[in-house]
Amino acid sequence: MKGILFLFLCMVKIYYADSKSIGEKNNLTLLLEKLPKEMRDKALRYRRIEDTLNFVLGKLMLKKGLEEMGVDNDLGKIQFNENGKPFLENVFFNITHSENRVVCAITQSGEIGIDIEKEKEIDLSNFENFFTPKEWTKITEHPFPLKKFYWYWVRKESIIKALGVNLSFLNQIELDAESDFFLFSKNKNTEKSKKWFLKNLDFGDEYFFAICSEVEFEVVQMEEMRIF
């Protein structure tokens, strides 16, 4: 298969696609036919064709990843937990997109979360409540506050996606800018806190990307493929 970029980080595989490029080279109707009917129907409910394509590519990358793992790649078997996080038996995955970048992470080693955001000019004051006072000081006192904001934001988003919790937990997670791991307990019992691992990866000057995993990872290799 061609048209996807994938990375290997220890036991985690990450697929990456440029939906704009792929959309120009592939028929969306044919791509939709590769998905179960329920997913096709959901994809077609999006108002913007770009959102439909991003949704479809994310699921197709997941399907390909499951196939390469040698496990059942029937997407109709996806279930959802109480917070709406999708899961498959014995496989952990997460999908994210921003603009025309779509990313899918798959592993059999433990929970995982990813987030990608394209940098845009925003009013930072609208997001203060999602950060702890210490984090907010780090952001606002940084020479490039917007970039520091996105650096933190994708990390925190990847965390809540890995944990399977909602945005209300964002300001309960305080990150050390110098550390690639953090401890978290839903009931704030530090004795029962669990260690999670974080890393920001380079997806170009315009994008910020982070991954959070139960499994410690170090080396990341990237390979781009352009055609589905």
Number of C-alpha atoms within 10 A of each C-alpha: 8 9 18 23 18 21 17 17 17 15 13 20 20 26 24 27 26 22 24 14 13 19 19 9 13 12 10 16 9 9 16 22 12 14 19 13 12 10 18 18 12 12 19 16 12 13 9 9 14 15 19 18 23 26 23 25 29 23 19 20 26 23 18 15 22 19 13 12 14 9 12 14 18 13 17 12 11 12 12 10 9 8 10 11 17 15 16 16 10 10 16 19 26 24 26 21 23 16 15 17 20 24 26 25 25 25 23 15 16 16 21 28 28 30 27 27 20 17 15 11 6 9 9 13 9 8 12 17 12 18 22 16 13 11 20 21 13 17 22 16 10 13 10 10 16 17 17 18 21 21 19 23 22 21 25 28 23 25 28 21 24 23 21 18 16 13 13 10 16 18 16 15 19 17 20 13 12 6 10 15 18 17 14 19 14 14 8 10 9 11 7 12 14 12 14 20 18 24 20 18 13 11 15 9 8 11 19 23 25 25 25 30 24 18 18 17 16 7 8 13 11 12 11 15 15 15 16 16
